[in-house]
């Protein structure tokens, strides 16, 4: 048996994350059906929208992977500004201060995957 999601009919939520500015459109992938100890979402940020800098540490340390599908942005990881664009990937380890800003004229669209490094619950 397999699961399939269709973008046109998936639930999209828009919310502010980690005290960032603006709203991030979020589409969860297989959150209800996957047994993997990870979460996967597609995010879209309009120009000027930020995730907000934050740290995932105890009691819930998370590792995150960002894979950029379209647009341009600037990630900040431990104070270093890292330009990102379609085709780039960034991995952020637990405890690292990080955030993202959409800088291009087109929305910044990305896949974000996160989970506990020990395989614990998200």
N, C-alpha and C positions, 0 to 999 in steps of 0.2 A: 504494500500500500504506500502511496505517496501523498504529499500535500502540495497544493498549488495556490498561490495568491495572485490576484490580478490587480494591478495598480488602479485601474479605473473604478474598481468596486471596493478597494481597501479603505478602511477608516484612516483618515489623516487628522492628526491633532496638531494644533498650533499653540505653543506655549513658550514662555520665557524660561531659560535654563541657567542655573548657577549665577543669578543676578546679572546676566548679560542684558544687552539692550535689544529691543525688537523681539519678534516672534519667530521661532524656528518651526517649520512644518516637519512633522515626524510621522513616518510610516513604519510600524513594527512588522518584522518578518518572522512568522512562525512562533510568536511568543506563546500562543496557546497550545501548540502541538509539538514543539521540539522538546526533547529530553536532554539536549546538550546543556552544559553549565555556562552558557553564554547568552547574551542578548544581541540582536541584530536589528538595526534600523536604517532607513534612508532618511537623511535630513536635507532640507533645502533652506538656505539663508539668503535673503535679499541683501542687496548692497547696504553696508553699514551695520548689519545685524551681527551681534556677537553672542558666543556661547557663555562668555564670562569665565575669567580665570578661576580655577578651583584645583583641589587636591583630593584624591581618593586614598584615604589612609585608614588605619584601624578606627572603628571595628570592622569596616567593610572595604579593604583595599581592592582596587580594581585595576586591571591592565586594559588599555584601550587601543584599538587599531582603527585609524581613520584612512579610508581609501576614497580619493576624490574623483568624481565622475565628470563634472563640468564646472566651469567658472574659475575664479581666482580668489585666493584668500591669503591671510597671514595667520599662522599658528604661532603662539608663544609657548615655548616649553622651557621651564626653568629660567625664565628671563631672556631667552634667545628668541629673536623673531625669525621664523622660518617661512619663506614664501611657498605657497602650495598652489597647484593647478591640476587639471585633469590628468590622470595617470600616476599621480604621486601617492605615496602611502607614508603614514607616520605611525609609529608605535610609541605609546606613552606608558612607562612602567608605573606601578603603584607608588604613591608618595611624591610624584613629580607634579609641580605646579604647571598648569597648562590651560589653554583656551584658544578660541578661533574667532576670526573676524572675516566677514565676506567683503572683499575689496573691489571686485569687478562689477561691470555694468550688468552682467547676467547673474542670475542666482548661483550661489555656490551649492552644488549638489554632491553629497557624499554618502558612503556607507560607513556606519560606525558599528564596531563589534566590541563588546566588553564582557569581561568575566573575571571572576576571582582566580588569581594565579594558581591556587591550590585545588581548583575545580569545585570550590564551594558554591553556595547559592549566590545569585546576583541580587 
